[in-house]
């Protein structure tokens, strides 16, 4: 996975609030057993923590911008993305949104951008207050993706993924898949309270996997509107294998077997390892979002 060394990164698409002091407020998504249960239920790679009743009550103050300069000062060029993890996330966000802007324009529409908030430990959102235990998520209330970079270590050490830069890119692209669903009005289908292998919750997650694959197919040919060149210049077969491996690692069956010792399909919220790989690859193979109809 290689970025254009001379690309100008747009850091306005990433809000860096790591180590920011968040005065007041109360996070009810805790670590320990609460966080463990959250992971068992498959919150990671999902939408806002309010879906499982894991949100704080009342108004939450906004995070301080005291550390917001981290990526804006350090992540200027594609060469930075090739050497720094946080800059890599900026470049991936830029690439993903470049693609969806062009795809919407091709279809005669206008894409509404979404920022990614990089945080540590806990963060207030329009979906409630959340901690890192929730994993990456998209909040439709404020149209933002939330990500603690420490999750990528857990993806490898706790969930058994092979890791790698594209595994991280897959996570980000999946969350932007939820943003596309929100813009299209399909995201709400996951909020009917049902679980299981054939539930809408699973179908929504698999569709987001498929949208991530669609981006991956076009990433190296989608020009950045400012430079006319793609931000991402190379994806190898090994990168795609890392993405498929990450998709499998967070399948409901893999997570349940690893953490509770048995598989209970009736409680699935994200789909099996095989399903997640299948739909990511379907998007990548076809490059066509119309092929991502998991609700058939």
N, C-alpha and C positions, 0 to 999 in steps of 0.2 A: 504494500500500500504506500503510494508515494504522492506527495502534493507538489504542485508547481512552486519551486523555490522562490520565484519572483512574484507570486500572487500577493495581492494586498488583502489581508484578512479584514473582514468587517466585524470588529469586536462589539459593535452596537447590538448585535444579535445574541450576545451572551452577557448576562448579568452575573458578575462574580461577587458573591457575598460571603465567601469563606472567611471564617474567623471574625465575622461582623458581630458586634454586640447587639442582641435583640432584647431591648428593655421590655419589662413587663411580660405579658403573654404567658401562656401555659400550654405546653405540648403534652397531649394525652396519648400520643403514639410513642410508647416508651421502648426502651431496650429490654433486655432480659426476656421474660416469658411472653410479654405482649409482642415484642418484636419477633420472637420465635413463632408465635401463633400467626402473626401477619405473614411471615414467609411461608408457613405451611399452607395457609389459605390461598397463596398465590397472588399476593398484592403486587409483588415486583413485576415490572414491565406492564403496569396497569394504569388506570386513571385514578383521579384524586382519592385521598385516604378517606373521604367522607362516605365512599361506597360501602365500606365495611364498618361504618360507625366509629372510625378511629380518628375523628377530627375534634379539635378543641372547640369549646363553646365561646360565644361572645366575639367581640372584635379583637383582632390581633394587630399590633403595630407593625409597620413595615420594617424590614431589615435595614440596618444602618448601611450606608454606602462607603463606610470607612475603608473597606478593602476592595472596593469596586474597581480600583485602578490596576489590579493585578494583571488581568488579561489584556486590558487596554494598553498597558505599558510594555508588556513582555511579548505579546502576540501580534506582531506587525506583518510578518511575511510568511509565505508558505514554508520557507526554510525553518521557521520557528515551529511550525506544526510537525515537521519531520523530526524534531528533536525533543519536544516537550508535550507531555500528555494533555495539559490544559489547553495548549494552543491547538493540539490535534482536534479537540472537541470543537473549538471555534471553527476550524476549517471544515469539519464534517457538517456542522450546522449550516455554514455558508453554502456548502455543496448541496445539501438536502433541500434548502430553501431555494437555491438557484433552480434546481430541477422542478420543484412544484410550481414556482412562478412561471417557468416556461411551459409546463404542462397545462396549467390553467389558461395561459394566454393562447396556447394552441387550440384549446377547446372553447375559446371565446369568453372566458371568465377572468376574474381578477383574484389572485391569491392573497389572503390576509396573513401576514407574517406572524410568527410566534417566537418569543424569546426563550432561550434556555437559561435557567437560573442554576448556577453552580454554587452549592452550599456545603457546609460541614456541620454535622451533628443535628441541627434542627432548623426549621424554616417555617415562617407563617405564609399561608397561601389562601386564596379565595375558597379553597376546598377544606380549609381547616389547617391546624398546626400539625406538622409532620416531623418525624426524625428520620435519620438515615436508615433505620430498621425497615422502613417501608419499601426501600428500593427506589429505582427511578420511576417517575410517574408523570402523567400529563394532567393538568387541572383545567377542565373546560371553563371554570368560573372566571379565570383570568387569562386563559389561553396561553399558558406557559408550561414548558417542560422543566421538571425539577430533577437535579442529579447531584449526588454526592460521589465524587470521583473514587472514594474508597470502595464503592460497590464493585468496581472492576477487579480489585484484588479478591473480593469475596466470590465473584463469579468463577474465578479460577480455583481458590482454595476451599470454598465451602460447597460449590455446586459442580466442581469437576470439569469446568470448561478448559479447553486448551489455551484460552486467552488469545492475546495478540491484538494489534491495533484495529483490525477489522471487526473483531468481536465487539469492541467498544463502539465502532461506527454502527454496527447492527442495532445495538441498544438504542442509540440516539435516533436512528432512522425509524425504528419501531415506534418510539414515542411520537415522532412527527406523523406517523401513520394515524395515531389517535387524533392528532390535530386535523388531519384531512377528514377523518370521520366526523369530527365536530363541525367542521365547515359544511359538510354534506348532509348533516342531520342524522347520520346513522349511529353515532356514538351512544345516543340515549337508549338504544336497544339493549345495551348491557345492563341497564339499571332497573330491570324488572324483578330483581331479587332472586332469580332462579340460577341454579348451578347444575353441573352435569355435562357429560361429553357432548350432548347436542344442544346445550343451552345457548342463548344469545350472547352471554358473557364470553363463552369460548369462541363463538363465531366472530365476535368483534376483535378479539385478540389475534386470531388467525388472519383476519383481514389486515390488521396492522403489520403482521409479519410479511404478508404478501406485498403490501405497499413498500416496505423496507427493501424487498427484493427488486421491485420495479425501479426504485431509485438506484440501487446498485448496478442494474443493467445499463442505466444511462449516465451514471456519475462521471465517467471519464470522457464523455462527449458533450456534456451540457456546459456551454460557456457561461462564465461569470459576466453579468451585464456590464460590469465596470471595465473589465480587461478584454473581454471577448475570448478568453481562454478558460478551459476547465480548471477549477481549483484542484480537483483530484485527477492526477494524470495516469496513474497505474493501479490496477487491481489484478492480482494474480489468482490462479486456481487455488493456491494455498490460502489466500485471503478469504475466498468464498467458503472453503472448507472450515476455516475458523468461525465464520459467521454461522454456518450450518451446525457446527459443534456447540456454539453458544446457544442457538435456538433449541437444540436437544437438551442441553443442560438445565434449561428452565422449563422443560415440559412438566406438566402436573404430575405425571406418573413418576418421573425421575425424582422430583422434589419429595413426593410422598414416600417413595421407597427409601430415600436417603434419610429423611427426618422422622418418619413415623413407622417405617418398616413394613408398610403394606400400601397397596394401591386401592383407592376408593373413587372410582370414576364418577359416582353420583355427586361428589363435591368439587369436581373440576371447575376451574374458572378461566383457564388459559389454553387448554388442549394438551395432548400428549406430545412427547418428544418427536415422534414420527410425524404427527400432524403439523407441528411447528416447522420442522424441516421441509415438509412437503409444500407448505404454503409460501415460505420464504423462497424456495427454489422455483415455485410456479411464477412468482413475480419476477424473479431474476431471469428465468428461461424465456418468458414471453415479453417482458418489458411493458406490459399492457395492464393498466389498472382495471380495465374492464374484465380481466380474467380473475380478478380478486373477489368475486362474488361468493363469499363463504356462506351466504344465507340461502343458497339454492336448496 
